[in-house]
Amino acid sequence: MTFPYAAQATEHQQLEWLNGGTMQVLLAAEHTGGHLAMFRSLAPAGAASPAHVHSREDEIVMMLSGSATFWSGASRFEVEAGGVAFLPREVPHAYRITSDAEMLALSTPAGLEGFFRGAGHDRSEPKPAGWNITPATMGQAAAANGQTILGPPLGPDGTLPMTSTGPLNTGTPYAAQPDEHEAIEWIGGGLMRIPLSGQHTGGRLTLFRSSAAAGSASPVYVHHREDEIMLLLSGSGVFWAGEHRYELSAGGVFVVPRGVPMAYRLTSDAEIVAVTTPAGLESFFRRAGRDVRQPRPDGWELSDDALAEASRATGQAVLGPPLGLDDRMIPVELLKS
């Protein structure tokens, strides 16, 4: 990942997908230096994937709404709205939607977009006469993109065929409901949730979900070890990266490579999903914030000193105070820090 990137919801590629639904490609390899791809889709109750296996990518699914059953290897998970599933490469997996759902999916590294683009239809282009997704076209797209279709969708009581493309040593399937996520008190009194940490993903990425009030703002900071990606699930904000300034609303994404100074200020109450690659940033939040499962000490607050100390200890650097809405870019003297 070399350059910052941002896009509004209306700028994402829209692919026609199963049952006439839409698969949004929020981020692809060209946006993240090949580290990550991100997708968002709607699926009705009863929709189901074939049993399949990825040889190249881990897949992560967060249920933004609705519910689903996931199978991965010998494991079966029932995941509700707000829950997450980690499906490692080389381990067969499948899913079945159990109530109308919206899903956010990630692949690491990027590449899964090749499958969706190969089997789906780009809605910005004329639709060929008689076009439809078929098992044959899905199989062709899978084979061209390092995947293997192992069998038809599973029924509610189905089990996976235990076949793989390689040794099952690339990760352990994992799932968690929203009340099982680690939660940390953060900027503006908001909550920073950690649905997935490096412990769950083999160090490949960390997944965060946070809520914050209008006016909440980060200091100007820089990551030395991780790239950071933010998706606005709701709300709006101003985001800075290097010499760039972006105004984003719900559905917008923001990508910042490691080593590039960044900052943000929310202009309305917002909920954000953030991803860092590789994992590790969770140690910063744990060090500076407060685990809400523990009693709140009298007078506790998230201070500038706590942020600075946690930054030094975890490979981050706080470069300056929060920016104002009228600031067109991060000050030059901070870009040279």
PyMOL commands that set and color helices and strands:
alter all, ss='L'
color gray80, all
select helices_A, chain A and resi 9-11+18-20+29-32+112-119+135-144+178-180+187-189+198-201+282-288+304-313+332-335
alter helices_A, ss='H'
color red, helices_A
select strands_A, chain A and resi 5-7+13-16+22-27+37-43+50-54+58-72+75-79+84-87+93-108+121-122+147-153+174-176+182-185+191-196+206-212+220-223+227-234+236-241+244-249+253-256+262-266+270-277+290-291+316-320
alter strands_A, ss='S'
color yellow, strands_A
deselect
rebuild
show_as cartoon
